[in-house]
């Protein structure tokens, strides 16, 4: 098996510290996890054969699963991103600082 082909086909998951904040990486990881969860749940439902669309339907369902996973994560998720963010902030404090918005000084120079 050609491993390089697997790496080329795998979706790019951002890594903290590479121009991506810990919060963004945690949110995208949660979206990926939820997408895989939805995909696994869909496989448990038997197909009736009545509306089998072949490869086109499979592609559409994959895109739908991906969109639903991202929507769930964007709407607050299942709590995974909060836990991941805590762990990432502990391991990579430089990226954690990038998650915090910079406070601009007030009108008299105070924050």
HELIX and SHEET records of a PDB file:
HELIX    1   1 UNK A    3  UNK A    9  1                                   7    
HELIX    2   2 UNK A   22  UNK A   43  1                                  22    
HELIX    3   3 UNK A   54  UNK A   74  1                                  21    
HELIX    4   4 UNK A   80  UNK A   91  1                                  12    
HELIX    5   5 UNK A   93  UNK A   99  1                                   7    
END                                                                             
